[in-house]
Amino acid sequence: MVLILFTSNFIGMCFSRSLHYQFYVWYFHTLPYLLWSGGVKKLAHLLRVLILGLIELSWNTYPSTNSSSAALHVCHLIILLCLWLAPPLPSAPAETQEHTPVKDKSQ
């Protein structure tokens, strides 16, 4: 449930027309969860920390530059790809009802 909400918020941030500095508060606390939520296993921990650092640097650059905006978009793209390529979430286990055949009493 949390992954769905965090991912929905993150997609909204990725595709918003303009970003304001107060928007960073809406999703900065979800970024570690999204990066370490079991997505692509080949993404090294150091690379994940680097992505977090680049996003922080991009948001704290004032006024924004072409390179800070490009870094933010590239980091967002990497996170989106990791979420897209992540294995599907396990579904809730269905209740299993053991079917016992009804014995006919007439026999």
N, CA, C and O atoms as a MOPAC input file, in Angstrom:
PM7 MOZYME 1SCF
protein

 N      0.82200 1    -1.18800 1     0.00000 1
 C      0.00000 1     0.00000 1     0.00000 1
 C      0.87300 1     1.26100 1     0.00000 1
 O      0.61400 1     2.20600 1    -0.74600 1
 N      1.90400 1     1.26200 1     0.84400 1
 C      2.78000 1     2.42700 1     0.93200 1
 C      3.53200 1     2.61900 1    -0.38600 1
 O      3.69300 1     3.74500 1    -0.85400 1
 N      3.98900 1     1.52100 1    -0.97700 1
 C      4.72600 1     1.61900 1    -2.23600 1
 C      3.85900 1     2.22200 1    -3.33700 1
 O      4.34900 1     3.00500 1    -4.15100 1
 N      2.60400 1     1.87400 1    -3.36900 1
 C      1.69700 1     2.41400 1    -4.38200 1
 C      1.50500 1     3.91700 1    -4.18000 1
 O      1.53800 1     4.68200 1    -5.14400 1
 N      1.30800 1     4.33600 1    -2.94600 1
 C      1.12000 1     5.76600 1    -2.67300 1
 C      2.38400 1     6.57000 1    -2.96300 1
 O      2.32200 1     7.63500 1    -3.57700 1
 N      3.53300 1     6.05500 1    -2.52000 1
 C      4.79400 1     6.75500 1    -2.76300 1
 C      5.10900 1     6.82200 1    -4.26200 1
 O      5.58300 1     7.84400 1    -4.75600 1
 N      4.84400 1     5.73800 1    -4.97200 1
 C      5.10600 1     5.71900 1    -6.41200 1
 C      4.19000 1     6.68500 1    -7.13900 1
 O      4.63200 1     7.38600 1    -8.05000 1
 N      2.93600 1     6.73500 1    -6.75700 1
 C      1.99600 1     7.66700 1    -7.39100 1
 C      2.43000 1     9.10700 1    -7.18400 1
 O      2.39300 1     9.90800 1    -8.11800 1
 N      2.83900 1     9.43900 1    -5.97300 1
 C      3.31700 1    10.78600 1    -5.68200 1
 C      4.58700 1    11.08400 1    -6.48600 1
 O      4.74900 1    12.18400 1    -7.01500 1
 N      5.47800 1    10.10600 1    -6.57200 1
 C      6.72800 1    10.30100 1    -7.30700 1
 C      6.47500 1    10.50900 1    -8.79700 1
 O      7.11700 1    11.35400 1    -9.42100 1
 N      5.56300 1     9.76000 1    -9.36400 1
 C      5.24200 1     9.93600 1   -10.78900 1
 C      4.67800 1    11.33500 1   -11.02600 1
 O      4.99300 1    11.97200 1   -12.03000 1
 N      3.85300 1    11.80700 1   -10.11000 1
 C      3.34100 1    13.17400 1   -10.22900 1
 C      4.44800 1    14.20800 1   -10.20300 1
 O      4.39800 1    15.19500 1   -10.93700 1
 N      5.45400 1    13.98600 1    -9.35600 1
 C      6.59000 1    14.91100 1    -9.29900 1
 C      7.42100 1    14.84500 1   -10.58000 1
 O      7.91000 1    15.86700 1   -11.06200 1
 N      7.57400 1    13.65500 1   -11.12000 1
 C      8.39400 1    13.50000 1   -12.33300 1
 C      7.78100 1    14.19600 1   -13.53200 1
 O      8.49900 1    14.75800 1   -14.36000 1
 N      6.47500 1    14.16600 1   -13.63200 1
 C      5.81900 1    14.68200 1   -14.82100 1
 C      5.10200 1    16.01400 1   -14.60200 1
 O      4.28600 1    16.42200 1   -15.42800 1
 N      5.40100 1    16.68600 1   -13.50500 1
 C      4.78700 1    18.00100 1   -13.29300 1
 C      5.42600 1    19.01900 1   -14.22800 1
 O      6.59600 1    18.90100 1   -14.59000 1
 N      4.65400 1    20.00400 1   -14.60600 1
 C      5.13200 1    21.00300 1   -15.56000 1
 C      6.20600 1    21.89600 1   -14.97900 1
 O      7.17000 1    22.24000 1   -15.66200 1
 N      6.04800 1    22.26600 1   -13.74600 1
 C      7.05700 1    23.09800 1   -13.10200 1
 C      7.24900 1    22.60000 1   -11.67600 1
 O      6.32600 1    22.08100 1   -11.04800 1
 N      8.44800 1    22.76800 1   -11.19300 1
 C      8.76300 1    22.32500 1    -9.84300 1
 C      9.10900 1    23.54100 1    -8.99600 1
 O      9.86700 1    24.41200 1    -9.42400 1
 N      8.55900 1    23.59200 1    -7.81400 1
 C      8.86300 1    24.64300 1    -6.86600 1
 C      9.57900 1    24.00300 1    -5.68600 1
 O      9.41300 1    22.81200 1    -5.42100 1
 N     10.35100 1    24.77400 1    -5.00100 1
 C     11.17400 1    24.22800 1    -3.92700 1
 C     10.35000 1    23.57600 1    -2.82300 1
 O     10.81000 1    22.62200 1    -2.19600 1
 N      9.14600 1    24.07200 1    -2.57600 1
 C      8.33700 1    23.46300 1    -1.52400 1
 C      7.82100 1    22.08800 1    -1.93800 1
 O      7.40200 1    21.30900 1    -1.08200 1
 N      7.84400 1    21.77400 1    -3.24000 1
 C      7.41200 1    20.45400 1    -3.69200 1
 C      8.37400 1    19.36600 1    -3.22700 1
 O      7.98400 1    18.20500 1    -3.10400 1
 N      9.61400 1    19.72700 1    -2.97100 1
 C     10.61300 1    18.75100 1    -2.53700 1
 C     10.19000 1    18.08300 1    -1.22700 1
 O     10.50500 1    16.91800 1    -0.98100 1
 N      9.47900 1    18.83100 1    -0.40200 1
 C      9.00100 1    18.30100 1     0.86900 1
 C      7.98200 1    17.18700 1     0.63800 1
 O      7.83300 1    16.30000 1     1.47800 1
 N      7.28500 1    17.22800 1    -0.48800 1
 C      6.25100 1    16.24300 1    -0.75400 1
 C      6.80700 1    14.85100 1    -0.99300 1
 O      6.10500 1    13.86000 1    -0.79500 1
 N      8.06500 1    14.76700 1    -1.41800 1
 C      8.53600 1    13.43300 1    -1.77800 1
 C      9.94400 1    13.09400 1    -1.31400 1
 O     10.39100 1    11.97100 1    -1.54800 1
 N     10.66900 1    14.00500 1    -0.66700 1
 C     12.05600 1    13.70500 1    -0.30500 1
 C     12.14600 1    12.53400 1     0.67200 1
 O     13.08900 1    11.74600 1     0.59900 1
 N     11.19000 1    12.41100 1     1.57700 1
 C     11.22700 1    11.33800 1     2.56800 1
 C     10.84100 1     9.98400 1     1.97900 1
 O     11.05500 1     8.95400 1     2.61800 1
 N     10.27700 1     9.96800 1     0.77300 1
 C      9.90600 1     8.70400 1     0.13200 1
 C     11.01500 1     8.15900 1    -0.75600 1
 O     10.98200 1     6.98800 1    -1.13400 1
 N     11.99100 1     8.98600 1    -1.09200 1
 C     13.03300 1     8.56400 1    -2.02500 1
 C     13.84900 1     7.37000 1    -1.53000 1
 O     14.06800 1     6.44200 1    -2.30800 1
 N     14.31200 1     7.34300 1    -0.27600 1
 C     15.03600 1     6.14300 1     0.16200 1
 C     14.17600 1     4.87700 1     0.08100 1
 O     14.66300 1     3.81600 1    -0.31000 1
 N     12.92700 1     4.99200 1     0.44200 1
 C     12.05000 1     3.81900 1     0.36500 1
 C     11.90200 1     3.34900 1    -1.07900 1
 O     11.95600 1     2.15100 1    -1.35400 1
 N     11.71600 1     4.29400 1    -2.00200 1
 C     11.55700 1     3.92600 1    -3.40600 1
 C     12.83400 1     3.30100 1    -3.96900 1
 O     12.77300 1     2.35800 1    -4.75800 1
 N     13.98100 1     3.82400 1    -3.56400 1
 C     15.23900 1     3.28700 1    -4.08600 1
 C     15.56500 1     1.91000 1    -3.51300 1
 O     16.13800 1     1.07400 1    -4.21100 1
 N     15.21100 1     1.66300 1    -2.26000 1
 C     15.56400 1     0.39300 1    -1.61500 1
 C     14.36200 1    -0.54700 1    -1.47500 1
 O     14.40600 1    -1.48000 1    -0.67300 1
 N     13.31000 1    -0.31800 1    -2.22900 1
 C     12.09000 1    -1.11800 1    -2.03700 1
 C     12.11100 1    -2.44800 1    -2.77200 1
 O     11.06100 1    -3.06600 1    -2.95000 1
 N     13.23700 1    -2.88700 1    -3.18600 1
 C     13.29900 1    -4.19300 1    -3.82500 1
 C     13.21700 1    -4.12400 1    -5.33100 1
 O     12.83900 1    -5.09800 1    -5.98200 1
 N     13.56000 1    -3.00700 1    -5.87600 1
 C     13.54400 1    -2.86000 1    -7.32200 1
 C     14.67500 1    -3.62900 1    -7.97100 1
 O     14.85600 1    -4.81700 1    -7.70500 1
 N     15.41500 1    -2.97900 1    -8.79400 1
 C     16.52000 1    -3.60700 1    -9.51100 1
 C     17.62200 1    -3.93900 1    -8.52300 1
 O     18.16200 1    -3.04400 1    -7.87300 1
 N     17.95700 1    -5.19700 1    -8.40400 1
 C     18.94600 1    -5.63600 1    -7.41700 1
 C     20.36500 1    -5.26700 1    -7.82000 1
 O     21.25000 1    -5.22400 1    -6.96600 1
 N     20.60100 1    -5.00000 1    -9.09400 1
 C     21.95200 1    -4.70000 1    -9.55700 1
 C     22.36200 1    -3.25600 1    -9.27200 1
 O     23.51700 1    -2.88600 1    -9.48300 1
 N     21.43700 1    -2.45400 1    -8.80200 1
 C     21.74400 1    -1.06500 1    -8.47800 1
 C     22.47100 1    -1.04500 1    -7.13700 1
 O     21.88700 1    -1.33700 1    -6.09300 1
 N     23.73900 1    -0.69800 1    -7.18400 1
 C     24.57200 1    -0.75300 1    -5.98100 1
 C     24.11900 1     0.28100 1    -4.95100 1
 O     23.51700 1     1.29900 1    -5.29000 1
 N     24.42200 1    -0.00600 1    -3.69200 1
 C     24.04500 1     0.91500 1    -2.61400 1
 C     24.71600 1     2.26900 1    -2.79800 1
 O     24.10900 1     3.30700 1    -2.53200 1
 N     25.96000 1     2.26300 1    -3.25200 1
 C     26.66600 1     3.52400 1    -3.45700 1
 C     25.99000 1     4.36200 1    -4.53300 1
 O     25.90400 1     5.58300 1    -4.40400 1
 N     25.50900 1     3.71700 1    -5.59400 1
 C     24.80600 1     4.43800 1    -6.64800 1
 C     23.48700 1     5.01300 1    -6.12700 1
 O     23.09100 1     6.11400 1    -6.50900 1
 N     22.82300 1     4.27500 1    -5.26900 1
 C     21.56300 1     4.77300 1    -4.69200 1
 C     21.81100 1     6.00100 1    -3.82000 1
 O     21.04600 1     6.96500 1    -3.86500 1
 N     22.86900 1     5.96100 1    -3.03700 1
 C     23.21600 1     7.11500 1    -2.20300 1
 C     23.62200 1     8.28900 1    -3.08800 1
 O     23.29900 1     9.43700 1    -2.78300 1
 N     24.32600 1     8.00800 1    -4.17900 1
 C     24.70900 1     9.06300 1    -5.11900 1
 C     23.47600 1     9.71300 1    -5.74300 1
 O     23.42900 1    10.93200 1    -5.91400 1
 N     22.48600 1     8.90200 1    -6.08100 1
 C     21.23700 1     9.44700 1    -6.63700 1
 C     20.56000 1    10.36400 1    -5.62700 1
 O     20.09300 1    11.44700 1    -5.98000 1
 N     20.50700 1     9.92500 1    -4.36400 1
 C     19.91600 1    10.77800 1    -3.32100 1
 C     20.68700 1    12.09000 1    -3.18100 1
 O     20.08700 1    13.15600 1    -3.04400 1
 N     22.01000 1    12.00900 1    -3.21500 1
 C     22.83200 1    13.21300 1    -3.10700 1
 C     22.64200 1    14.15500 1    -4.28000 1
 O     22.57700 1    15.37100 1    -4.10100 1
 N     22.55100 1    13.59400 1    -5.49100 1
 C     22.33800 1    14.44100 1    -6.67200 1
 C     20.96800 1    15.11100 1    -6.64600 1
 O     20.83000 1    16.26500 1    -7.05300 1
 N     19.96700 1    14.39800 1    -6.17400 1
 C     18.64100 1    15.01100 1    -6.07400 1
 C     18.66800 1    16.15300 1    -5.05700 1
 O     18.10500 1    17.22100 1    -5.29500 1
 N     19.32500 1    15.91600 1    -3.92600 1
 C     19.44600 1    16.97100 1    -2.91400 1
 C     20.19600 1    18.18200 1    -3.47300 1
 O     19.78400 1    19.32300 1    -3.26800 1
 N     21.28600 1    17.93000 1    -4.17200 1
 C     22.07300 1    19.01200 1    -4.76900 1
 C     21.26400 1    19.76300 1    -5.81900 1
 O     21.34100 1    20.98700 1    -5.91700 1
 N     20.49300 1    19.02000 1    -6.59900 1
 C     19.68400 1    19.66000 1    -7.64500 1
 C     18.63900 1    20.59000 1    -7.04700 1
 O     18.41700 1    21.68900 1    -7.55600 1
 N     18.00100 1    20.15400 1    -5.97400 1
 C     16.97900 1    20.98800 1    -5.35800 1
 C     17.57600 1    22.17400 1    -4.61200 1
 O     16.93200 1    23.21800 1    -4.50400 1
 N     18.79400 1    22.03500 1    -4.09700 1
 C     19.39700 1    23.11100 1    -3.31300 1
 C     20.21100 1    24.08600 1    -4.15300 1
 O     20.83900 1    24.99200 1    -3.60500 1
 N     20.21000 1    23.92000 1    -5.45300 1
 C     20.88000 1    24.87100 1    -6.34100 1
 C     19.89400 1    25.99100 1    -6.66100 1
 O     18.84600 1    25.76600 1    -7.26600 1
 N     20.25300 1    27.19900 1    -6.24300 1
 C     19.38200 1    28.34600 1    -6.50700 1
 C     20.20100 1    29.46800 1    -7.10100 1
 O     21.23700 1    29.82500 1    -6.54100 1
 N     19.78700 1    30.02200 1    -8.18600 1
 C     18.69900 1    29.60800 1    -9.06400 1
 C     19.09100 1    28.34600 1    -9.82000 1
 O     20.27500 1    28.05500 1    -9.98700 1
 N     18.10900 1    27.61300 1   -10.26600 1
 C     18.39200 1    26.35000 1   -10.93900 1
 C     19.14100 1    26.61000 1   -12.24500 1
 O     18.92600 1    27.61100 1   -12.93000 1
 N     20.01700 1    25.68000 1   -12.55600 1
 C     20.80800 1    25.76400 1   -13.78600 1
 C     20.40300 1    24.62200 1   -14.70200 1
 O     19.66700 1    23.72000 1   -14.30100 1
 N     20.89000 1    24.67100 1   -15.93400 1
 C     20.59200 1    23.58200 1   -16.86400 1
 C     21.14700 1    22.26000 1   -16.35700 1
 O     20.50600 1    21.22000 1   -16.50500 1
 N     22.33400 1    22.29100 1   -15.76000 1
 C     22.93600 1    21.04900 1   -15.28300 1
 C     22.20200 1    20.50300 1   -14.04900 1
 O     22.05500 1    19.28800 1   -13.91500 1
 N     21.74400 1    21.37200 1   -13.15500 1
 C     21.01000 1    20.87200 1   -11.98600 1
 C     19.65100 1    20.30100 1   -12.40400 1
 O     19.20200 1    19.29600 1   -11.85200 1
 N     19.00700 1    20.93400 1   -13.36300 1
 C     17.72400 1    20.41000 1   -13.85400 1
 C     17.92100 1    19.08800 1   -14.57900 1
 O     17.12400 1    18.16400 1   -14.41600 1
 N     18.97800 1    18.99300 1   -15.38000 1
 C     19.25700 1    17.74100 1   -16.09400 1
 C     19.58200 1    16.62100 1   -15.11200 1
 O     19.14000 1    15.48800 1   -15.29800 1
 N     20.34900 1    16.92800 1   -14.07100 1
 C     20.68700 1    15.91000 1   -13.06800 1
 C     19.43200 1    15.41000 1   -12.36400 1
 O     19.29100 1    14.21300 1   -12.11300 1
 N     18.52200 1    16.32500 1   -12.04600 1
 C     17.27800 1    15.92700 1   -11.39000 1
 C     16.45500 1    15.01800 1   -12.29300 1
 O     15.91900 1    14.00800 1   -11.83600 1
 N     16.35200 1    15.36900 1   -13.57000 1
 C     15.58000 1    14.54900 1   -14.50800 1
 C     16.21500 1    13.17900 1   -14.71400 1
 O     15.50600 1    12.17700 1   -14.80700 1
 N     17.53300 1    13.12600 1   -14.78600 1
 C     18.21900 1    11.84000 1   -14.96000 1
 C     18.01400 1    10.96000 1   -13.72500 1
 O     17.76800 1     9.76000 1   -13.85300 1
 N     18.11400 1    11.54200 1   -12.54300 1
 C     17.88800 1    10.77500 1   -11.31100 1
 C     16.45300 1    10.27300 1   -11.24100 1
 O     16.21100 1     9.12900 1   -10.85500 1
 N     15.50500 1    11.12100 1   -11.61100 1
 C     14.11200 1    10.69800 1   -11.62700 1
 C     13.90300 1     9.56400 1   -12.62700 1
 O     13.17200 1     8.61400 1   -12.34900 1
 N     14.54100 1     9.66500 1   -13.78400 1
 C     14.41100 1     8.62500 1   -14.80300 1
 C     14.95800 1     7.29500 1   -14.29800 1
 O     14.35300 1     6.24600 1   -14.52100 1
 N     16.09400 1     7.33600 1   -13.62300 1
 C     16.68100 1     6.10100 1   -13.08300 1
 C     15.74100 1     5.46500 1   -12.06200 1
 O     15.53600 1     4.25100 1   -12.08100 1
 N     15.16900 1     6.27500 1   -11.17200 1
 C     14.25200 1     5.73600 1   -10.16400 1
 C     12.99900 1     5.17200 1   -10.83100 1
 O     12.51500 1     4.10700 1   -10.44800 1
 N     12.47400 1     5.88700 1   -11.82900 1
 C     11.29700 1     5.38500 1   -12.53700 1
 C     11.58200 1     4.05400 1   -13.22300 1
 O     10.75400 1     3.14400 1   -13.18200 1
 N     12.73900 1     3.93500 1   -13.84800 1
 C     13.09200 1     2.67100 1   -14.50000 1
 C     13.24100 1     1.54400 1   -13.48800 1
 O     12.83200 1     0.41300 1   -13.75100 1
 N     13.82400 1     1.84800 1   -12.33500 1
 C     13.94400 1     0.82700 1   -11.28200 1
 C     12.57300 1     0.37500 1   -10.79100 1
 O     12.35700 1    -0.81100 1   -10.54200 1
 N     11.65300 1     1.31900 1   -10.65500 1
 C     10.30300 1     0.96000 1   -10.23000 1
 C      9.57700 1     0.17300 1   -11.31400 1
 O      8.82800 1    -0.75900 1   -11.01900 1
 N      9.80100 1     0.55000 1   -12.56400 1
 C      9.14200 1    -0.12400 1   -13.67800 1
 C      9.64500 1    -1.56200 1   -13.82600 1
 O      8.86500 1    -2.47400 1   -14.10100 1
 N     10.94400 1    -1.75300 1   -13.64100 1
 C     11.54700 1    -3.07200 1   -13.82500 1
 C     11.48800 1    -3.94000 1   -12.57400 1
 O     11.94600 1    -5.08300 1   -12.58600 1
 N     10.93500 1    -3.40800 1   -11.51100 1
 C     10.84200 1    -4.16700 1   -10.26000 1
 C      9.90300 1    -5.35000 1   -10.44500 1
 O      8.92900 1    -5.26100 1   -11.19300 1
 N     10.18800 1    -6.44500 1    -9.77400 1
 C      9.26600 1    -7.58400 1    -9.86100 1
 C      7.91800 1    -7.21000 1    -9.27200 1
 O      7.84000 1    -6.36300 1    -8.38200 1
 N      6.85700 1    -7.83400 1    -9.76200 1
 C      5.52300 1    -7.48400 1    -9.24800 1
 C      5.39800 1    -7.81600 1    -7.76800 1
 O      6.03300 1    -8.73700 1    -7.25400 1
 N      4.56800 1    -7.04200 1    -7.11000 1
 C      4.31800 1    -7.26800 1    -5.69100 1
 C      3.55600 1    -8.57100 1    -5.51100 1
 O      2.69100 1    -8.90400 1    -6.32100 1
 N      3.87100 1    -9.30400 1    -4.45900 1
 C      3.11200 1   -10.53700 1    -4.23200 1
 C      1.67700 1   -10.19500 1    -3.84800 1
 O      1.42300 1    -9.28800 1    -3.05600 1
 N      0.76500 1   -10.93200 1    -4.42200 1
 C     -0.63700 1   -10.66800 1    -4.10700 1
 C     -0.97200 1   -11.29400 1    -2.76800 1
 O     -0.26500 1   -12.17000 1    -2.26900 1
 N     -2.04900 1   -10.82900 1    -2.21400 1
 C     -2.49200 1   -11.35200 1    -0.92100 1
 C     -2.87600 1   -12.81300 1    -1.09000 1
 O     -3.51700 1   -13.18400 1    -2.07400 1
 N     -2.49100 1   -13.62200 1    -0.15100 1
 C     -2.82800 1   -15.04400 1    -0.28800 1
 C     -4.33600 1   -15.25300 1    -0.21700 1
 O     -5.02100 1   -14.74800 1     0.67300 1
 N     -4.81100 1   -16.00000 1    -1.16500 1
 C     -6.24600 1   -16.27700 1    -1.19400 1
 C     -6.56700 1   -17.31700 1    -0.13300 1
 O     -5.75800 1   -18.19400 1     0.17300 1
 N     -7.74200 1   -17.20000 1     0.40800 1
 C     -8.15400 1   -18.17800 1     1.40800 1
 C     -8.33300 1   -19.50900 1     0.72000 1
 O     -9.07100 1   -19.63300 1    -0.25700 1
 N     -7.65900 1   -20.48000 1     1.23700 1
 C     -7.78800 1   -21.81100 1     0.65600 1
 C     -8.78900 1   -22.60100 1     1.47000 1
 O     -8.64100 1   -22.77700 1     2.68000 1
 N     -9.77300 1   -23.05600 1     0.80200 1
 C    -10.77700 1   -23.88900 1     1.44800 1
 C    -10.58300 1   -25.29600 1     0.91500 1
 O    -10.72100 1   -25.55900 1    -0.28000 1
 N    -10.27100 1   -26.16000 1     1.80500 1
 C    -10.09600 1   -27.53600 1     1.38500 1
 C    -11.46400 1   -28.11400 1     1.07300 1
 O    -12.39300 1   -28.08500 1     1.88000 1
 N    -11.53500 1   -28.62200 1    -0.09700 1
 C    -12.79700 1   -29.20300 1    -0.53500 1
 C    -12.79800 1   -30.67500 1    -0.15200 1
 O    -12.02000 1   -31.47200 1    -0.67500 1
 N    -13.67100 1   -31.01000 1     0.75500 1
 C    -13.80800 1   -32.41500 1     1.13700 1
 C    -15.07100 1   -32.93800 1     0.48900 1
 O    -16.14700 1   -32.35400 1     0.61700 1
 N    -14.92400 1   -34.02700 1    -0.19600 1
 C    -16.11600 1   -34.56900 1    -0.86100 1
 C    -17.17400 1   -35.01800 1     0.15700 1
 O    -16.86100 1   -35.60100 1     1.19500 1
 N    -18.37100 1   -34.74000 1    -0.16200 1
 C    -19.49200 1   -35.12100 1     0.71700 1
 C    -19.79500 1   -36.59300 1     0.47500 1
 O    -20.05200 1   -37.01000 1    -0.65500 1
 N    -19.76200 1   -37.36500 1     1.53900 1
 C    -20.03500 1   -38.79800 1     1.40100 1
 C    -21.53300 1   -39.01400 1     1.43600 1
 O    -22.26500 1   -38.44900 1     2.24800 1
 N    -21.92700 1   -39.82100 1     0.55600 1
 C    -23.35000 1   -40.16300 1     0.46000 1
 C    -23.66700 1   -41.17500 1     1.56500 1
 O    -23.04900 1   -42.23800 1     1.63200 1
 N    -24.62100 1   -40.84700 1     2.42400 1
 C    -24.96400 1   -41.70000 1     3.55100 1
 C    -25.75200 1   -42.92600 1     3.13700 1
 O    -25.89900 1   -43.86200 1     3.92200 1
 N    -26.25100 1   -42.93500 1     1.93300 1
 C    -27.07000 1   -44.06600 1     1.51100 1
 C    -26.20900 1   -45.28000 1     1.17200 1
 O    -26.73900 1   -46.38200 1     1.03200 1
 N    -24.94300 1   -45.11400 1     1.04200 1
 C    -24.08800 1   -46.25200 1     0.68900 1
 C    -23.60100 1   -46.96000 1     1.85600 1
 O    -22.86900 1   -47.94100 1     1.72300 1

